[in-house]
């Protein structure tokens, strides 16, 4: 199993737009092969810094999802409200 940490910084005033977009992402990711679970967090000291931690069966499963058209479709609604490019970290045991 691996963990993938996705960090995003959203623009001021875009919290509800972001939350709605993340819900759509969660619906799509549930169907991804190799997806196990995930959780979304807000940085306690910066309300615009969001962190998502997901668990995958393998790096290959994550790579398949991360390059899929399904992910590109849902991320397309998030990217315009980001202050900077999302940062992705893949962790293995």
N, C-alpha and C positions, 0 to 999 in steps of 0.2 A: 504494500500500500504506500502511496505517496500523498503529500499534502501540497496544495497549490495556494499560495497567498497572492491575492490581487489587491493592490492598493490604488485608490483613486482619490483625486481631489476635485470636488465639484464646485461649480461657480456659486457665488452667493445668490440666495433666493431660488435655487433650483432643487431644493430638498425634495419637494413632493413629486416633481418630475422625475427625479432620480429614483425615488422609492417605487414609483409605478413602473419604470423601466426595469428595475431589478426584479420585480414580481414577474414580468414577462420572461426575463432571463431564467428565473427559477423554473418556470413552467417548461421551458425548452430543455434545460439541462437535465431534468428528471428523466428524459428519454434518451440521454446520451449513454452509449455503451461504456461501462467501466466506472460510471459515476457512483459514488457511495453515499456521500453526505456533504453538507456544507452549512456555513453560518455567516451572517453578515454583521459587522460591528461598526460603531462610530467611535472615533478617537475622542476620549474624554476631554482632551484639551484643545481640540480643533474640530468643530462640528462639520466642517466640510471634508475632512479626511475620513474616507471609508475604507474598511478592510474586509475582504471576503476570504474565508478559509474553506477550501474544499478538499475532500478526500476522494482519491481515485484508486482504482485497482493497479494501475501502472502508468509509467511515463507515456507509453504508447497510447493508452486510452485518453490521457489528457491531451496529447498532441493531436489525436484525431478530432477531438472536440474543439480544441483551440483553432484549428485550421478549417473547421467545417463551415459550410454556408449557413447553417442554423445559428452558430455563434456570431458570425459576421452580421446576420440580420438583426439579432437582438442587441448586439454591441453598437450597431449603427445608430440606435436611438439614444445611447449613453454618451458616445464620443462628443457630440456637439456641446454638451454641458460640462465637460471636463476642463479644468484649468491647465492640465498637463496630461501627457501620455500616461496611460495606466502602467503600473509597474507590476510585473509578474515574477514570482519566485517559486521555483519548484524544489521541494524538499524531499529527500529520500532518507531512509533510516540508515 
